[in-house]
Amino acid sequence: MDMPQNPGDQFQQQGQQQQQGNSQQQQNQQGNQQQPYSGPAQIPQAVDRDKIYQWIAELSNPATRENALLELSKKREVVLDLAPLLWFSFGTMASLLQEIVSIYPYINPTTLTAHQSNRVCNALALLQCVASHTETRSMFLQAHIPLFLYPFLHTTSKTRPFEYLRLTSLGVIGALVKNDEVEVITFLLTTEIIPLCLRIMESGNELSKTVATFILQKILLDDSGLNYICQTYDRFSHVAMILGKMVLSLAKEPSARLLKHVVRCYLRLSDNPRAREALRQCLPDQLKDSTFSKCLKDDKSTKHWLAQLLKNVETSPPTSAQSNGPDLSTPVN
């Protein structure tokens, strides 16, 4: 079942608004002609192609790169062919990767400044643009570019620059998984993205938890992803433990958006016979009682998923009647 707007897009927009808030307020004061594009009811400002080409060329020059990153990141929603322009122009991807790796020395020890975070996040926004485009997504994967972002996902600092860095990095991965392509999931399963997402789901802020859970959900919705997680007790139990902790946390501080993805993850797990049997023992009581009734009052889709989950778990056949494989409810000695 397709999901609504990618949460990664939402926090990317919020991040850009944080960076550009002051300048946009000044523009809005100048009149309607200067107001930014905000929806389909308005006509977007004409794109100066020569300016776009100039900024792309300026990415290769360290002296002009910072402003070019900022300007191009602002235009990535209105220049529909920006991704192929970035990918196929000489030296551009190397320049963006140079921005990424230049931050590595500042993440351990944690000395990253807000200015450095904003700058590298503009580079990450352009990478997200490339990851989202059908013409460049496959090449983006084949070049293993997502691996350059994993050091950022490993960080645990709670400071704003690091939170923003993790959120924007997750947005790139979220853009990759959004279109449910088998090639993307196959690639991600060869990396450490699942444990990285699980750690963020446990300890991140609400936005980062939401995007990380969205990524896990998309992996689970692919048959190879579901089979991978349900292949061993350790993998399944780790996922089930983190989801359980999130339910307990959501019972105290409800978030309908985050709960939607958590329930969808549980529902997909219940499609696997052995996982469904294990969920009979470890599914949190808060999902079985009325704990989230108020939170889900107006969310018909999540209420439907939750009802289907409970039905699946309650009607689970005995383990002996299921397909061959390890028992996911008990560890292997």
C-alpha positions, 0 to 999 in steps of 0.5 A: 500500500502506497504511503503519503508524502515522504517524511524526508521531503517534509523535514527538508522543507523545514530545514530550508525554511530555517536557513532562508527564513530571514531572507524570505521575510525580507522578500515578502515585505517587498510585495507579491512579485517577490513571494516564493512559490508555495503551491500549485495555485500559484505560477512559479517564477521563471527559471533563468537557465543561464544562472543555473548553468553558472551555479553548476559551473561554480560548484567546481570552484571552492571559492564560489561553491558555497553560494552555488550550493545555496542557490541551487538547493533553493531551485531544486524543486522548480528545475525539473532536470536539475538532477541530470544536469548535476550528474552529467556535468563535469566534476560536479558530483566530485565537488558535492562529495568533496563537501561531504567528506570535508565534514568528517573530521568535525563529527568525531570529536563533535565540533561541527558548527551550524554554518558547516552543517547548513553548508553540507546540508545544501550539498545533501539536498542536491544529492537528494535531488539526484537520488529522486530522479528516475534518470539518475537514481540507478547510477547514484546507487551504482556509484555507492554514493549513499555510503558517504552519508553513513558516517553522519547517521552514525553520529549521536550528538543531540546538538542542532547542527548534528540533528539537522545533518542526520535528518537531511542525510535520512532524507536522501535515503528516504528519497531513494526508497520512496518509489519502491524499486527493487534495485534500491532495496537490494542495494540497501540490504547490503549495507548497514542501513537497518541497524542505523535506522533502528538506532535513530528510531530509538534515540532520535527526535520525532522527525528523525524517528519518523523518517528512519521508520519510513525507511524501515517500512519501505524495506519491509514492504519489499519481499526481499526486505521482509525475508531478510529481517525475518531470516534470523532471530537476532534481526527480527528481535532487534526490529521488534524490540525497537518498535516495542520501545517506540510504542511505549514512548508514543503512549506517553507522547503521542504522534499520529504521524510516527504511529502510522509508520510503526503500525505499518511496520508491524502489519508488514511483519505479520505477513511473515508466518514465523514473525506473526507467531512471534508477534503473538508474544511480543506485540505491545499491549498498548496496540491491543487496548484503547491507548491510541484511540484518541490519537487515531480518531481521525486516521482511518488508514492507520485504524484499518492497519491496526485492526488488520494487524490484530486480526493477523496475530490473533488468527496465527496458526501454530508454529508447527504448521508454518513454513520451515525456518528458525523460531523467531520467538526464542533465540537460537542457542 
